[in-house]
């Protein structure tokens, strides 16, 4: 992570500065802002590799800021660090393209681990809220009408949801990029889903992430 450029957004000074002190030894650079609007401006100016943000912030919420940022910087990773344990907030974060969701009650080591996972192309969610999210969604995973997936479809779903590009997935599966596109299109049609965020949420429900 020592090449990672980070922008940090949190409206609480103690939290913001504490996170800065924790992360500085592990990243290339870190800039900090205190509200969602300032975050969008900083992101567009600095084009960071990773943005660490809270859900609730002044001017623009973290969710609103994330929507704007992802439109211009789709490759930038988003890692929410928040006090909100309600799975609705987790689902909202995933739906706008977040790659991670860590609770502020977590140990510093967990945040560093989450950053490594996110920058490695994986999705990370604090275990406590991930468990609650899966339990709440478990009815869907057991529903008789839920389409059965083949091993190849499950693997495609897992890789797409982990944030890998089509080229990376093709290399991983030993197939062409066109084949990956075909599998993804068929998977989305089969599941009735239309975006990577929806596929990621579905992958969580199936326990693939």
N, C-alpha and C positions, 0 to 999 in steps of 0.2 A: 504493500500500500504506500510505500514511500514515494511513489510517483503520482499519487492521487491528489488532485486539486479539489478542495472542498469549499462549499459555501454553507454556512450554518445559520439557521433562522430560529430564534426563540425570543419572546418578548420579556422574559424574566432575566435580568442582568446576571444574577448569581448562577442560574442554570447555564446561560449562554457562555459565561466566562469559565465556568467549571468544565463544560464540554470542550471549550477551546484548549484549556490546559491539558486535558486528558488526551486530546487528539493530536496536538501539535507535534509530538515526537514521532508520530506514526505516518504523517502525510507530508506531501510536498509543500502545500500551502493551505491556509484556511482563512477565509474571510467571514465575518459575522454581521448579521443585520437583525433588526428587532421587529419587523412586521412583514406581512405578505407582499405588499406592494414593493417595498425595498428589496425583497428577495427576488421578485421577478426581474427588476432592473439589474440587480447584481448578477443574476444568472445569465441574462442576455449579454451583459458586458464581459463577464469573465469566462463564460462557457465552461463551467466546472465539470469534472468527471462524476462527482457525487454531491448531492444536496441533502443535508440533514435538517429536517424541519419538524415543527410542532403542528398539531391539527388546528388548535385554536390560537389565532394571532390577530392583532389589530389590522384595520384597513381591509386586508384580504385574509381569509382563512388559509390554512395550509392546503386544503383541498382545492380552493379556488386558484391559489397560486400555482399549484401543481398542474392544473388544466392548462393554464397559459404557458407554463414552461415547457410542457411536453409537446405542445404544438410547434414550438420553435426549436427545441432541443430534445428530440425523441431518444437520443442515445444517452442522455444524462440520467444517472441512477438517482432514484428518490428513496430516502430512508427516513421514515417518520419515527421520531422519538417523542413519546407523549405519555400523559397520565391516564388517557382514556382507555378503559378496559372493555367498554361495550363493543361487541363484535360488529355492530353497525358502522362504527368508525373504521374498523379494520376493512370491512367490505368497501366502504367509500374510498379508502386509500388505495386499495387494490384496483378499484374500478377506474381510477385516474392514472394508473401506471406505476404505482409504488412497487419497489422491489423488496422493501423491508418495513417492519413495524415492530418497534421495541418499546417496552414500557419504561418509564422513568424510574421505576422501582428496581429495575434490573441492575446487576453488578456491572462495573466498568468493563470487565472481561467479556461480558455478553455483548455489549455494544461493539467492541473491537472485533469480536467473532462475527457479528452481524454484518459489519462493514466488509470483512473479507469475503463473506458469502455473497453479498450483493455485488461486489466488484468482480467476483468470479462468475457472475452470470446466474446466480441462484436467487431464490426468494427466501427471505428469512422472516419469521414471525416469532415473537416471544412465546415460549412453550405454553405458558399458562393461558394466554388468550387464544392461541392456536387450538388448544384442546377444547376450550369452550366453543369456539367457532365450529369445529368439526362435530362436536356433540349436538349443537343446535341444528346443524345441517345434515346430521346422519340420517334423518328420515328420507332425504332425497337420495342418498346413496343406496338405501335399501328399497326404494320404491319399485314396485313391480314393473312400472312403465319406463323405467330408466333404461336407455339402450345399452346393450352389452357391447364392450369394446374388445377387439382382438389385442393380442400382445403388441403388435406393431402400432395399433392405434393408441394404446396406452402409452407406449414409449414416445410416440410423436407428440401426444398431449403433454407429457412430462417435459420434453425438451423445449417445446414451444413456450410453455409456461415458465420455464427457467430463464427465459430472456435470450436464448441463443438465436442467431440469425439463421436464415434458410441455408446458407452455405455451410455454416457450422453444423447444423442438424444433418445435412446431406453427408458431410464427412463422417459424423458420428455413426450414422446408419449405413454408410456405404452405398448410398444411392445418389441419383442426380438431384439437382436443385428443383427441376421440374417435377420430379416424383414427390419431393417434399411438399411442394405447392399443391399437388393433387391430393396427397394424403390429408393435408390441413383443410383444404376446401371440403373434402368428403366428411372429415371429422366435424367441422363446423355445421354442415348441413344435417348430419346425423344427430347432433346434440342440440340443434336449434340455437347456436351461439354465433355471435357476429364480430367479436373483437378478442384481442389477446388478453385483455383484462377479464372478460367473461370466461375464457378458457382457463385462466389462472385460478379463478374462484372455483371453477368446476374441478380442476385438478386437486385443489385443497380438499374439496368434498370427498373425492375418491381416495384421498390419502396418498396421492402421488408426489406430493411436495413436503 
